[in-house]
Amino acid sequence: MSELTQGHSVLAAPVPARRQHGASKQLRRAARSTILFLLLVVGAVGFLAPFLWMVSTSLKDPKEVYLFPPKLIPSALHWENYRTAWTLLPFTLFLRNTCIITFHNVIATVASSAVVAYSFARLRARLRDPLFLLVLATMMVPFEVTMIPTFIMWSELGLTNNFTPLMLPAWFGTPFYIFLLRQFFMGIPFDLDDAATIDGCSSWGIFGRIILPLSKPALAAVAIFTFVGNWNNFLGPLIYLNRTELYTLAVGLNLMRSTQYGTSLHHLMAVSTVTVMPILVLYFSAQKYFIQGVTLTGIKA
């Protein structure tokens, strides 16, 4: 009887050891998750700090703006800063100009980049791959290198000091977006093209009825990237626009910062907050498509 008891205890001994090993493994996993979560929280606070400071400063009294140590929460919320700041310069006109350029360029860039990407991804033609490599090579040339020759070209054509240099190039596609969309289009099964061709569908029909409906996440990602890039574009309007009534919000903010109107930081932060809001609204409303589009294009690239 005693031998059986001893034998049973010998057989049962490894079970607690495995449980202890599993518990310690779960404990290490929980510790790693906690450390990762804390690091993400610290990173999120670091990224949010400038935005919170901007909103806080826009609502402060001028006497509280330069206090040290700084106060994140104002003693009283001065919402009138927004109304006053918006009337210091014709920001309504700047907003209209920004909307015209941005929405036009979003439509033009998405349409032209999608057509070019479709031709590189789905159509069979001679010199297709060398031409695609040439398009990719243009991404290696920074904007600062082509800035002066491009300005001279538009100036010789007499098209400066209007929106043409800022809007017309969007109809020729953007190399980076062409690359992203091409990679996404190549992931769509080619059997769909063959089936549509047998049914009598043309290349334009395949593009409009099959490829585009299946590519909404990638197109949404391109649209959001284009919107943010044009909404925040400062160098282009600064180079090509000389009249105040043609300025965009980015150039208007720089004009407000200049010594001609004095630097009132709370007013500057108020206009900056209004300028940033459309980007935040767009991102959170299209966040699902944006993340999905970037993930899919990244995986298929």
Secondary structure as the mmCIF struct_conf table of DSSP 4:
data_model
#
loop_
_struct_conf.conf_type_id
_struct_conf.id
_struct_conf.beg_label_comp_id
_struct_conf.beg_label_asym_id
_struct_conf.beg_label_seq_id
_struct_conf.end_label_comp_id
_struct_conf.end_label_asym_id
_struct_conf.end_label_seq_id
HELX_RH_AL_P HELX_RH_AL_P1 SER A 2 ALA A 12
TURN_TY1_P TURN_TY1_P1 ALA A 13 ALA A 13
HELX_RH_AL_P HELX_RH_AL_P2 PRO A 14 SER A 58
TURN_TY1_P TURN_TY1_P2 LEU A 59 LEU A 59
BEND BEND1 LYS A 60 LYS A 60
HELX_RH_AL_P HELX_RH_AL_P3 PRO A 62 VAL A 65
TURN_TY1_P TURN_TY1_P3 TYR A 66 TYR A 66
BEND BEND2 PHE A 68 PRO A 69
BEND BEND3 LEU A 72 ILE A 73
BEND BEND4 SER A 75 ALA A 76
TURN_TY1_P TURN_TY1_P4 TRP A 79 TRP A 79
HELX_RH_AL_P HELX_RH_AL_P4 GLU A 80 LEU A 88
TURN_TY1_P TURN_TY1_P5 LEU A 89 PRO A 90
HELX_RH_AL_P HELX_RH_AL_P5 PHE A 91 ARG A 122
TURN_TY1_P TURN_TY1_P6 ARG A 126 LEU A 127
HELX_RH_AL_P HELX_RH_AL_P6 ARG A 128 ALA A 137
HELX_RH_3T_P HELX_RH_3T_P1 THR A 138 MET A 140
BEND BEND5 VAL A 141 VAL A 141
HELX_RH_AL_P HELX_RH_AL_P7 PHE A 143 GLU A 156
TURN_TY1_P TURN_TY1_P7 LEU A 157 GLY A 158
BEND BEND6 ASN A 161 PHE A 163
HELX_RH_AL_P HELX_RH_AL_P8 THR A 164 MET A 167
HELX_RH_3T_P HELX_RH_3T_P2 LEU A 168 PHE A 172
HELX_RH_AL_P HELX_RH_AL_P9 PRO A 175 MET A 186
TURN_TY1_P TURN_TY1_P8 GLY A 187 GLY A 187
BEND BEND7 ILE A 188 ILE A 188
TURN_TY1_P TURN_TY1_P9 PHE A 190 PHE A 190
HELX_RH_AL_P HELX_RH_AL_P10 ASP A 191 ILE A 198
TURN_TY1_P TURN_TY1_P10 ASP A 199 GLY A 200
HELX_RH_AL_P HELX_RH_AL_P11 SER A 203 ILE A 206
HELX_RH_PI_P HELX_RH_PI_P1 PHE A 207 ILE A 211
HELX_RH_AL_P HELX_RH_AL_P12 LEU A 212 LEU A 214
TURN_TY1_P TURN_TY1_P11 SER A 215 SER A 215
HELX_RH_AL_P HELX_RH_AL_P13 LYS A 216 TRP A 231
TURN_TY1_P TURN_TY1_P12 ASN A 232 ASN A 232
HELX_RH_AL_P HELX_RH_AL_P14 LEU A 235 TYR A 240
BEND BEND8 ARG A 243 ARG A 243
HELX_RH_3T_P HELX_RH_3T_P3 THR A 244 LEU A 246
HELX_RH_AL_P HELX_RH_AL_P15 LEU A 249 ARG A 257
BEND BEND9 SER A 258 SER A 258
TURN_TY1_P TURN_TY1_P13 THR A 259 GLN A 260
BEND BEND10 TYR A 261 TYR A 261
HELX_RH_AL_P HELX_RH_AL_P16 LEU A 265 SER A 285
BEND BEND11 ALA A 286 ALA A 286
HELX_RH_AL_P HELX_RH_AL_P17 GLN A 287 LYS A 300
#
